[in-house]
């Protein structure tokens, strides 16, 4: 995966930048729109990113604002509840996303989670459109399983840029090397046990069971993001902080 080019709103994605499909379909992420039969336009300014293995492409926005896209894992905060759904915040000063009261694994009217204002959930964007409300769910509608999604209890929430969040979610290659160039969680994990959930909307939830350790992990992530630390600098920062934990 690599950044190929910078696009302005309304520009056509060059065909030589598209993944070469052997089977399956092309997945479009934030900032791109398909115009039948085969044109792909940018809907905002940003850097084009292409994942050839997953046949996916998306734009990283220069202003850093998160735009919901179907399939995104996000951390949402409940604002208020209604008869059939919760209204949840994905980012400040943007329209709420709708979370069905039964959009959880095995949920019915008796067993559904009782959420209140301020509660956090780890969810997947099930519907994203310019013209309709964004919808999220806390289970895989295909399997009916939670797959790690649901209410997030305890812990602390930290804010990072959407680009940094995506880098955190890239995982590692077969050699164990971070694809996104972020090693904070792996380095801390060698010394401290903790749980973490990363949302594509730039939110990271951390819980180690200890306020001090949880704060340390979150602050290291924020530092790596805001200061643009490379892998070696991240390792040094982690080593320094863990001495005092």
C-alpha positions in Angstrom: 0.0 0.0 0.0 1.3 3.4 -0.9 0.2 7.0 -1.4 -0.1 7.4 -5.2 -1.3 10.9 -5.8 -3.1 14.0 -4.5 -6.7 14.5 -5.7 -8.9 17.6 -5.6 -12.7 17.4 -5.3 -14.3 16.1 -8.5 -11.1 14.7 -10.0 -11.2 11.3 -11.6 -9.0 8.6 -10.1 -6.5 7.5 -12.8 -7.1 4.0 -14.0 -3.5 3.1 -13.6 -3.9 3.7 -9.8 -6.7 1.2 -9.4 -6.0 -2.3 -8.0 -5.9 -5.0 -10.6 -8.9 -7.2 -9.8 -8.5 -10.9 -10.2 -11.8 -11.7 -8.5 -14.3 -10.1 -6.2 -15.2 -6.4 -6.2 -13.4 -3.1 -5.7 -13.9 -1.5 -2.2 -14.2 2.3 -2.1 -13.5 4.0 1.2 -13.9 7.6 2.4 -13.6 10.4 -0.2 -14.5 8.4 -3.3 -17.6 7.9 -5.3 -18.4 5.5 -8.1 -20.1 6.9 -11.2 -21.4 4.0 -13.5 -20.2 2.3 -15.4 -16.5 2.6 -14.4 -15.6 6.2 -13.3 -14.4 6.9 -9.7 -14.5 10.5 -8.6 -13.0 12.2 -5.5 -15.5 13.9 -3.3 -13.0 15.8 -1.3 -9.3 16.8 -1.4 -6.8 14.3 -0.1 -4.1 11.7 -0.7 -5.1 8.6 -2.6 -4.2 5.4 -0.8 -4.4 1.9 -2.4 -4.4 -1.5 -0.8 -3.9 -3.9 -3.7 -4.2 -7.1 -1.5 -7.7 -6.0 -0.4 -8.7 -4.4 -3.7 -9.5 -1.2 -1.8 -8.7 2.5 -2.1 -9.6 5.6 -0.2 -8.6 9.3 0.4 -6.9 10.6 3.5 -8.2 14.1 4.0 -5.8 16.9 4.4 -8.0 18.5 7.0 -8.0 15.3 9.1 -11.8 15.2 9.5 -13.4 11.8 9.7 -16.1 10.9 7.2 -18.1 7.7 7.9 -17.8 4.9 5.4 -19.5 1.6 5.4 -17.6 -1.1 7.2 -15.5 1.3 9.4 -15.0 0.3 13.0 -15.7 3.3 15.2 -16.0 4.3 18.9 -19.3 6.0 19.4 -20.6 7.9 22.5 -24.2 7.7 23.3 -25.9 11.1 23.4 -29.5 10.2 24.1 -31.8 7.3 23.6 -35.2 6.9 21.8 -37.9 4.3 21.6 -36.0 2.2 19.0 -32.5 3.6 18.8 -29.7 5.6 20.4 -28.3 8.8 18.9 -24.5 8.5 19.1 -21.7 11.0 18.5 -18.8 9.9 16.2 -17.1 13.2 16.1 -17.8 16.6 17.6 -20.2 19.0 15.9 -21.4 16.5 13.3 -24.8 14.8 12.9 -25.5 11.8 15.2 -25.2 8.2 14.1 -28.2 5.9 14.8 -27.6 2.7 16.8 -30.6 0.4 17.0 -31.5 -0.8 20.5 -31.4 -4.4 19.2 -28.2 -4.0 17.1 -26.2 -6.2 19.5 -25.4 -9.9 19.5 -28.4 -11.9 20.7 -30.3 -8.8 21.8 -34.0 -8.7 22.3 -36.3 -6.4 24.3 -35.3 -8.1 27.6 -31.6 -8.7 27.0 -30.6 -5.6 25.1 -27.9 -3.4 26.8 -29.3 -0.5 28.8 -27.2 2.4 27.7 -27.2 5.9 29.0 -25.8 9.3 27.9 -22.0 9.2 27.9 -21.6 5.4 27.5 -19.2 4.2 24.8 -19.7 1.5 22.3 -17.4 -0.2 19.7 -19.4 -0.4 16.5 -19.3 -0.8 12.8 -20.7 1.6 10.3 -23.5 -0.3 8.5 -24.8 2.7 6.5 -23.2 5.9 5.4 -24.6 8.4 3.0 -24.6 12.1 2.3 -28.4 12.2 2.3 -29.3 9.9 5.1 -28.3 9.4 8.7 -25.3 7.3 9.4 -26.2 3.9 11.0 -24.0 1.8 13.2 -24.3 -1.7 14.7 -22.5 -3.6 17.4 -22.5 -7.0 15.8 -21.8 -8.6 12.4 -25.1 -8.8 10.6 -23.8 -11.6 8.5 -22.8 -13.9 11.4 -24.9 -12.5 14.2 -21.8 -12.4 16.4 -20.3 -9.4 18.3 -16.8 -10.0 17.1 -15.3 -7.7 19.7 -18.0 -5.0 19.3 -20.3 -3.8 22.0 -20.3 -1.5 25.1 -16.9 -0.4 26.4 -16.9 -0.4 30.2 -14.3 1.4 32.3 -11.0 2.5 30.7 -10.3 5.9 29.2 -10.9 7.5 25.8 -8.1 9.3 23.9 -8.3 11.4 20.8 -5.9 10.9 17.8 -6.1 11.9 14.2 -8.1 9.7 11.8 -5.0 9.1 9.8 -3.1 7.9 12.9 -6.1 5.7 13.8 -6.0 4.0 10.4 -2.3 3.4 10.8 -3.0 1.7 14.2 -5.5 -0.5 12.5 -3.3 -1.7 9.7 -1.8 -4.5 11.8 1.5 -6.2 11.0 2.9 -8.1 8.0 4.0 -11.8 8.0 7.3 -10.7 9.5 5.7 -8.9 12.4 6.5 -5.5 11.1 3.9 -2.7 11.7 2.4 -1.8 8.3 1.4 1.6 9.6 4.7 2.4 11.3 3.2 2.5 14.8 4.7 0.2 17.4 3.6 1.8 20.6 1.0 -0.8 21.5 3.3 -3.7 20.7 6.1 -2.2 22.7 4.0 -1.4 25.7 2.3 -4.8 25.5 5.6 -6.5 26.4 5.5 -4.9 29.8 1.9 -4.0 30.5 -1.3 -5.9 30.1 -4.2 -3.8 28.7 -7.2 -3.9 26.4 -7.6 -1.5 23.5 -10.2 -0.6 20.9 -9.3 1.7 18.0 -11.9 3.6 16.1 -11.5 4.8 12.5 -13.0 8.1 13.8 -9.8 9.0 15.7 -10.8 7.6 19.1 -8.8 5.1 21.1 -10.2 3.3 24.2 -7.6 1.9 26.6 -8.1 -0.1 29.8 -5.3 -1.7 31.8 -7.1 -1.9 35.1 -4.7 0.8 36.4 -5.4 4.5 36.0 -1.7 5.2 35.8 -0.9 2.6 33.2 -4.0 3.4 31.1 -3.0 7.1 31.1 0.6 6.2 30.1 -0.6 4.1 27.1 -3.0 6.8 25.9 -0.5 9.6 26.3 2.1 7.7 24.3 -0.3 7.2 21.4 -1.2 10.9 21.4 2.5 11.9 21.6 3.4 9.6 18.7 0.5 11.1 16.6 1.0 14.8 17.4 4.8 14.7 17.2 5.0 12.4 14.2 7.4 10.0 15.9 9.1 7.4 13.8 9.4 3.8 14.9 12.7 4.3 16.8 11.5 7.5 18.5 8.3 5.6 19.6 10.4 2.8 21.1 12.5 5.4 23.0 9.4 7.2 24.3 7.9 3.9 25.5 11.1 2.9 27.3 11.2 6.3 29.0 7.6 6.2 30.2 7.6 2.6 31.3 10.4 3.4 33.7 8.0 5.5 35.8 5.0 3.1 35.6 
